[in-house]
Amino acid sequence: MLLSQIINELRAGAPRFGGRVFGAAEFAAVPEAGHAPVASAYVMPLDDRAGDNTSSTGIYQQNRDAFAVVVSVDNTADELGSVATADQVHVVRAELLAVLAGLRVSADYGPIEYEGGMLLKMNRARLFYRFEFGADWELHASVGTTDATRQGRDLAALSPLAGIDIALDAIAPTTPPAPDGVIDARLSIDLPPPT
């Protein structure tokens, strides 16, 4: 999933952050480098969970991409964090859900679903809370898409089918019945070129 799309959606649809929505590779760098005014949000990748291949002739997998939105809210009024967690986190969650829950980032992904949240860190100035989201996608030999497998690329590279030639060796009435190695009939079918 392109997390830049999530960032753009939050910048446009979550006014609480005033455009202060950024990308981050992991949370460890956010408290040190992220000195944006509160409230602010940081979108970062989480799990990329792959399902089992269910195809016997190629690749077909149901997968899930997960990401987090880590929010930084003001904690100066309450060093214990009870006001920040009880009120601000609840309000921020509602705003995130209004923007993200059910959003389809592309035709390749199912709707984004909320997966939960947790407190990450708190100090006298800020409280960091992580909200987790995910969306399902399929991996298959789809020709012409960005998620095509090697099988899909190989199939796309084949020349168009121009025709079919059939040679029939009928089963001879022997014991046991079996083909006798003599071609009994032939059929050739020429196909029109693809348009």
C-alpha positions in Angstrom: 0.0 0.0 0.0 1.3 3.5 -0.8 1.4 5.2 2.5 1.7 8.6 0.8 -2.0 8.2 -0.1 -2.9 7.7 3.6 -0.9 10.8 4.5 -2.7 12.9 1.8 -6.1 11.6 2.9 -5.3 12.6 6.5 -4.0 16.0 5.6 -7.1 16.7 3.6 -9.7 15.1 5.9 -8.4 15.5 9.5 -8.4 19.2 10.3 -7.3 18.5 13.9 -3.7 18.0 12.6 -3.6 21.2 10.5 -1.7 19.4 7.8 0.9 18.1 10.3 0.8 14.5 9.0 4.1 12.9 8.1 5.6 9.6 7.2 8.1 7.7 9.4 9.8 4.3 9.0 9.5 3.4 12.7 8.3 5.0 16.0 11.8 5.2 17.6 12.7 8.2 15.5 9.5 10.1 16.1 9.9 11.5 19.6 13.5 12.6 18.9 13.0 14.0 15.4 9.2 14.8 15.4 9.0 18.2 17.0 5.9 19.3 15.1 3.3 21.1 17.1 0.6 19.0 18.7 -1.6 17.5 17.5 0.4 15.8 14.8 0.3 12.4 13.1 3.0 10.0 11.7 2.0 7.3 9.3 4.3 4.2 9.3 4.2 0.7 7.9 3.5 -2.3 10.1 3.0 -5.9 9.0 2.8 -7.3 5.5 1.0 -10.6 6.2 0.9 -13.2 3.4 -1.7 -15.9 3.2 -1.2 -19.4 1.9 -1.1 -20.0 -1.8 -4.4 -21.6 -2.7 -3.8 -22.2 -6.4 -2.7 -25.6 -7.8 -1.7 -24.0 -11.1 0.0 -20.7 -10.2 -0.2 -18.1 -7.5 -3.3 -17.0 -5.6 -2.8 -15.5 -2.1 -5.0 -13.4 0.2 -2.7 -10.9 1.9 -3.0 -8.0 4.4 -1.0 -4.8 4.6 -1.1 -3.0 7.9 0.0 0.5 8.9 -0.1 2.7 12.0 -1.0 6.3 12.6 0.9 7.5 15.6 -0.6 10.6 17.0 1.1 13.1 19.3 -1.3 15.0 21.6 -0.8 17.7 24.2 -0.1 16.3 27.7 1.0 19.5 29.5 -2.1 19.9 31.5 -2.0 16.4 33.1 1.3 14.6 33.7 -0.5 11.4 34.5 -2.0 11.4 31.0 -5.6 10.7 32.1 -7.1 13.7 30.3 -5.0 13.1 27.1 -5.9 9.4 27.0 -9.5 9.7 28.1 -10.6 12.6 26.0 -8.1 13.6 23.3 -7.3 10.0 22.2 -11.0 9.2 21.9 -11.7 12.3 19.8 -8.6 11.7 17.6 -9.6 8.1 17.0 -13.1 9.2 15.9 -11.5 11.7 13.4 -9.1 9.0 12.1 -12.0 6.5 11.6 -14.0 9.1 9.8 -11.2 9.5 7.3 -9.8 6.0 7.0 -12.3 3.3 7.9 -13.8 1.9 4.7 -11.4 3.9 2.4 -10.3 2.0 -0.6 -6.8 3.3 -1.6 -7.0 1.5 -5.0 -8.9 -1.2 -6.9 -6.3 -3.7 -5.7 -7.1 -3.3 -2.0 -10.2 -4.0 0.0 -11.5 -1.3 2.4 -9.3 -0.1 5.2 -10.3 -1.6 8.6 -9.5 -0.4 12.1 -7.4 -3.0 14.1 -6.9 -1.3 17.5 -4.6 1.0 19.3 -2.2 1.3 22.2 -0.3 3.9 24.2 3.4 4.1 23.1 5.0 6.8 25.2 4.2 9.7 27.4 6.1 12.6 28.9 5.2 15.9 30.5 4.6 17.6 27.2 3.2 14.9 24.8 1.4 11.6 24.7 2.0 9.3 21.7 -0.7 6.8 20.8 -0.7 4.3 18.0 -3.8 3.5 16.0 -3.5 0.4 13.7 -5.2 -0.1 10.4 -5.1 -2.8 7.6 -6.5 -3.7 4.2 -6.6 -7.0 2.3 -5.2 -7.5 -1.2 -4.8 -10.5 -3.5 -1.6 -11.7 -5.3 -2.3 -13.5 -8.5 -1.1 -13.7 -12.1 -3.0 -10.6 -13.2 -1.7 -9.4 -16.5 -1.1 -5.7 -16.8 -1.2 -4.8 -13.1 1.5 -3.7 -10.7 1.1 -6.8 -8.6 1.4 -9.3 -11.4 3.5 -12.4 -10.5 6.2 -13.9 -12.5 3.6 -16.3 -14.0 1.6 -13.3 -15.1 4.6 -11.7 -16.7 5.4 -14.9 -18.5 1.8 -15.3 -19.7 1.8 -11.7 -20.9 5.0 -12.3 -22.9 3.5 -15.2 -24.9 2.5 -14.5 -28.5 -1.2 -14.5 -29.2 -2.8 -17.9 -30.0 -2.9 -18.1 -33.8 -4.5 -21.5 -34.2 -5.1 -25.0 -32.9 -3.9 -28.3 -34.6 -5.5 -31.5 -33.4 -4.4 -35.0 -34.2 -6.7 -37.8 -33.0 -5.5 -41.4 -32.4 -8.8 -43.3 -31.7 -8.7 -46.1 -29.2 -8.4 -49.5 -30.9 -10.8 -52.2 -29.9 -8.1 -54.4 -28.3 -7.8 -55.9 -24.9 -7.2 -53.6 -23.0 -8.4 -50.8 -25.3 -5.6 -48.5 -26.2 -4.5 -46.0 -28.9 -2.8 -47.9 -31.8 -0.4 -45.2 -32.9 -2.3 -44.4 -36.1 -3.7 -40.9 -36.6 -7.3 -41.4 -37.5 -8.4 -37.7 -37.9 -6.9 -34.2 -38.1 -8.4 -30.8 -37.4 -6.8 -27.4 -37.9 -8.4 -24.2 -36.7 -7.0 -20.8 -37.5 -7.9 -18.0 -35.1 -8.3 -14.4 -36.2 -5.6 -12.0 -34.8 -6.6 -10.3 -31.6 -8.0 -6.8 -31.9 
